[in-house]
Amino acid sequence: MALLSAMKMVLAGAPPSDTDRERTLLRRARTGDPAAFRWLFERHAAGVWRFLKDLLRDEAAADEATQETFVRAHARLGALRDEDRLGAWLLGIARHVYLESLRHRGAHVDMDDEVHGSQVEAMLPTPTPEDLLLDRELEGLLAGALGTLREDRRAALLLRIDHGLPYEEISAVMGWSLQKVKNEIHRARLQLREHLAAHVGGHS
């Protein structure tokens, strides 16, 4: 039910999860402490896996991609400049692993789709957390709605609503300007609202 919980944050971010303990263990992991890296893995693996599963839409592929993400992270810990952004850094690696998997499969990613209708937000009802939680079947509908978003837009939205990253960190993960991050997440929200409008409207 993580996706449903995440959708509570469609219009709001999540608080940061960094702790002093994480920073301490990160420093120890950089010196080669396997127990410290294992703790970091256990803390972040579920979020990385969820991000990759939502992008790949395949649990087995997400398993493999998560493992590859942490193999790369272990080898590159010295390259992490900001200890308070470990989570975002890991998600950035995960996204690169995902994009590589698409290239290996010869998949085509549409980078040019647009939101249909310039007045969508004004015309459609805005789902509230209560609306979303009323119907357990909506979880599948949400997954389908996310699947209608192009790859990069979906990734940016997931980083915001599911992982609670601030726009600045999403900018670093995606390699976009801050304004582009805001624009793409806004458009993604409109597309989700359009996709969900008929279903959510039934609960009014």
C-alpha positions in Angstrom: 0.0 0.0 0.0 3.0 2.3 -0.3 1.7 3.9 -3.4 -1.5 4.9 -1.8 0.3 6.3 1.2 2.6 8.2 -1.2 -0.3 9.7 -3.0 -1.2 11.6 0.2 1.7 13.7 -0.7 0.7 14.6 -4.3 0.3 18.2 -3.2 2.9 18.2 -0.4 6.4 17.0 0.3 7.7 14.6 3.0 10.0 15.5 5.8 13.7 14.6 5.4 14.9 11.3 6.9 18.6 12.0 7.5 19.9 11.3 10.9 23.2 11.8 12.8 23.5 8.0 13.0 23.3 7.7 9.2 26.1 10.3 8.8 28.3 8.4 11.3 27.7 5.1 9.6 28.2 6.5 6.2 31.7 7.7 7.3 32.4 4.3 8.6 31.2 2.7 5.4 33.6 4.9 3.5 36.5 3.4 5.5 35.4 -0.1 4.4 33.3 -1.1 7.4 30.9 -3.8 5.9 28.5 -3.6 8.9 28.0 0.1 8.4 27.3 -0.3 4.7 24.9 -3.1 5.5 23.0 -0.8 7.8 22.8 1.8 5.1 21.6 -0.8 2.7 18.9 -2.0 5.1 17.8 1.6 5.6 17.5 2.6 2.0 17.0 -0.6 0.0 13.2 -0.7 0.3 12.9 2.9 -1.0 15.3 2.2 -3.9 13.5 -1.0 -4.8 10.1 0.7 -4.7 11.3 3.5 -7.0 12.7 1.0 -9.5 9.7 -1.2 -9.3 7.4 1.8 -10.1 9.7 2.6 -13.1 10.3 -0.9 -14.4 6.9 -2.3 -13.4 8.5 -5.7 -12.8 9.5 -6.9 -9.4 12.2 -9.3 -10.5 13.8 -6.6 -12.6 13.6 -4.2 -9.7 15.4 -6.8 -7.5 18.3 -7.0 -10.0 18.4 -3.2 -10.5 18.4 -2.6 -6.7 21.3 -4.9 -6.2 23.2 -3.2 -9.1 22.4 0.2 -7.6 24.0 -0.7 -4.2 27.0 -2.4 -5.9 27.7 0.8 -7.7 27.0 2.9 -4.6 29.5 0.8 -2.5 32.2 1.4 -5.1 31.5 5.2 -5.3 30.9 6.2 -1.7 33.9 8.5 -1.9 32.2 10.5 -4.6 29.3 11.5 -2.4 29.9 15.1 -1.5 26.9 15.9 0.7 26.4 13.3 3.5 22.9 14.6 4.1 21.7 13.6 0.6 22.6 9.9 0.6 19.0 9.0 -0.2 18.8 11.3 -3.2 22.2 10.1 -4.4 21.2 6.5 -4.2 18.0 7.3 -6.2 20.1 9.0 -8.8 22.2 5.9 -9.2 19.0 3.8 -9.4 17.7 6.0 -12.2 20.9 5.5 -14.2 20.6 1.8 -13.7 17.0 1.9 -14.9 17.9 3.9 -18.0 20.7 1.5 -18.8 18.2 -1.4 -18.5 15.9 0.3 -21.0 18.8 0.7 -23.5 19.8 -2.9 -23.1 16.2 -4.0 -23.9 16.0 -1.6 -26.8 13.0 0.1 -25.3 11.7 3.4 -26.7 11.0 6.2 -24.2 8.7 8.9 -25.3 10.2 12.2 -24.2 7.7 14.5 -26.0 4.2 13.9 -24.7 2.1 16.8 -23.5 -0.8 17.2 -21.1 -4.1 17.2 -22.9 -6.0 20.4 -22.4 -4.7 23.6 -20.9 -7.5 24.0 -18.3 -7.3 20.5 -16.9 -6.5 21.5 -13.3 -9.4 24.0 -13.1 -11.9 21.4 -14.6 -11.0 18.3 -12.6 -11.6 17.4 -9.0 -8.5 17.3 -6.8 -8.2 13.9 -5.0 -7.9 14.2 -1.3 -6.2 11.5 0.9 -9.7 10.5 2.2 -10.9 10.0 -1.4 -7.9 7.9 -2.2 -8.1 5.7 0.8 -11.8 5.0 0.5 -11.3 2.4 -2.3 -8.5 -0.2 -2.1 -9.0 -0.9 -5.8 -7.6 2.6 -6.4 -4.1 1.3 -5.8 -4.2 -0.5 -9.1 -5.7 2.5 -10.8 -2.9 4.7 -9.4 -0.3 2.3 -10.7 -2.0 2.4 -14.1 -2.1 6.2 -14.0 1.6 6.4 -13.2 2.2 4.1 -16.2 0.7 6.7 -18.5 3.4 9.2 -17.6 6.6 9.4 -19.7 9.6 7.9 -18.0 11.4 11.1 -16.8 8.2 12.8 -15.7 7.1 9.7 -13.7 10.5 9.5 -12.1 10.4 13.1 -11.0 6.9 12.7 -9.5 7.9 9.6 -7.6 10.9 11.3 -6.2 8.5 14.0 -4.9 5.4 12.1 -3.7 6.9 8.8 -2.7 10.3 9.8 -1.4 9.6 13.3 -0.3 12.6 14.9 -1.9 12.7 18.7 -2.1 12.8 20.2 -5.6 16.5 21.0 -5.3 17.4 17.4 -4.7 15.2 16.2 -7.5 17.0 18.7 -9.7 20.3 17.1 -8.8 19.0 13.5 -9.4 17.4 14.3 -12.7 20.0 16.8 -14.0 17.3 19.4 -14.6 17.0 23.1 -13.8 14.9 23.8 -10.7 12.2 25.4 -12.9 12.0 22.3 -15.1 11.6 20.1 -12.0 8.6 22.3 -10.9 7.1 22.3 -14.4 7.4 18.6 -14.9 6.0 17.6 -11.5 3.1 20.0 -12.0 2.3 18.5 -15.4 2.6 15.0 -14.0 0.0 15.9 -11.3 -2.4 17.2 -13.9 -2.1 14.0 -15.9 -2.8 11.9 -12.8 -5.8 14.0 -11.9 -7.1 13.7 -15.4 -6.7 9.9 -15.3 -8.3 9.6 -11.8 -11.0 12.2 -12.2 -13.9 9.9 -13.2 -13.1 7.4 -10.4 -12.5 10.0 -7.6 -15.5 12.0 -8.7 -17.7 9.0 -7.8 -16.8 9.5 -4.1 -18.0 13.1 -3.9 
